[in-house]
């Protein structure tokens, strides 16, 4: 398994991974996350150009993708029903997806990201039980509710590498 920056040459494989992830979500009761083809091509393109999109691959090709974004995320500025573990600078993990060919994409992304940043934040849909379980298994603490760019509520999580991650 290798994790590397995504390139424009990877776009069709990335779109396939996202398509598989949307199908998995629908088949597991998550009917409203990533609608209408999200993540859109322009989101993928912007992530690649910013150097924030990563692929997980092996000798058979790309089977996972995630965005690892430094700096403040505007959707994390306001949190309801709780609070962040701290206000230290952080990186956000977004748009994690697997084709389903191999397990452990989130765990691999987490290991990669936690070696590069002490503070990590992530959010997921209330119906995305698979992601909630993966995030909590890696030690993230559920902190409250944030709202995405389209005003959809998301469960917000925070990981502090230098604490016991309990709230």
N, C-alpha and C positions, 0 to 999 in steps of 0.2 A: 504494500500500500504506500502510495506517495501522495503528499498534498503539495500543490503548487498554485501559483497565480494563474488564473484563467486568462486566456487570450481570445481574440476574435475568432481564431480557428476552432475554438471549443464551443461556439454558440449553439450549433445544432445539437450537440451532445448535452449541453446544459438545458436547453429547452426540452429535450426528451426526459431528462431527470425530473424537471419540474412537472411535466405532464404526468409522469408516473406517480409523483408525490401527490398531485391533485387527485388522481384516481384512488390512491390509497386512502386519502382523507375521506373522500366520499363513501368509500366502501366500509369505513369505520365510524360512520355517523357524524363526521365533520362536514356538514353540507354548505357552510357559508364562508369558510376561509379560502383565500386565494381564488376568488371568483373571476370570471371573464378573462381567463388566461394570465392572471397575475402569477408570478412576476413578469411584467410586460417586457417586450424586447428593449424598450428604452431604459428600463431599470437595469436589465442585464448589461446593456451597453455602458451605462453610467458607472456601474460597479466595476466593470473591466477597466474602463478609462481611468478611474480613481485608484486602481490597484487594490481594490477591496474584495474582489471576488476570487474564491479559491475553489479548486476542484480536488476531489478525492478519486484516485485512479489506481488501477493495477495493470497488469500486462494485457488484460482484456478490454481496457478502456475506462472511461469516466463513469463512476456509479454514485457519486455524491457531489454536492456543491453547497457552499455557504459563503455569506458575506461577513467579513471581520472589519468593523468600521471604527477607527479611532475618533475620539472627541465626543462632545455632547450631542446627543440625539434630541432634537426638538420635541419628539413625542414623549420623552422621559422627563421633561421639565416639570410636569404636574403629575403627581401620583395620588390616587384616592384610596381610602380604606387601608392605609398603611404608610410606610416610609421606606426609603432606601436605607441600606445598612450604613452608608456614609456618603459624603459629598465629594470624595476624591475623584480625580480624573479617571475615566474608564474607557473601555472599548465595548462596543455592542456587537452581538452576534445576531445576524438576521438571515432570513431566507434559506434556512437549512433544509436540504432535501436529499432524498435517496431514491435511486431507481428501484430499490428492492432486491437487487442482485446479491448484495451482501449486507449483513447487519453491522451496526456499530459506527455509522457515519457521524452521528452527533458526538459520540464518545471520542472519536478521532479528531473532530473539529475542536472539541473542548480541550483535549490534550495539547493540540497545536496552539490554540489561543491562550491558554493559561501559562504557556511557556513564554509568551510575548507580552502579557499584561497581567498586572496584579488584581485589577478590578474589572469584572465582566458583568454586563447586563444583557438580558434577553427577555423577550416576551412571547407569549403564545396564546392562541385562541382557547376559550373555555372548553370547546369540544375536541381539542387536540390532546387527547389523553396520552397517546404515545409520546408526544413531545414533553408533556408535563412530567411523565415518569422518567424519561431520559434526563431531563434537566435536573430534577430532584435527585436522581441517582448520582449525578456528578457533583452534588453538594451545593447547588444553588438554593437560595432561600427565597420563598415566595414573599414578596414585599407589599403587594397591593394591586391596583388596577391602573393601567394607563390607557390612553386612547390614541389610535393610529391616525394617520393623515386623513382618513375618511371617517373619522369619529367612531370607529369600531372599538369596543372595549377589548383589552387584552390583559392576561395575567402577567404581572411584571416580576421578574426574578433578578437577584443580584448574587454574585460570587465575589468574595473577598479572599484572595489567596493567603492573606496574613492573619486570618481569624478562624475561629471554629465554625463560622457560617451558621450560627444559630441565632434566632431572634426571639 
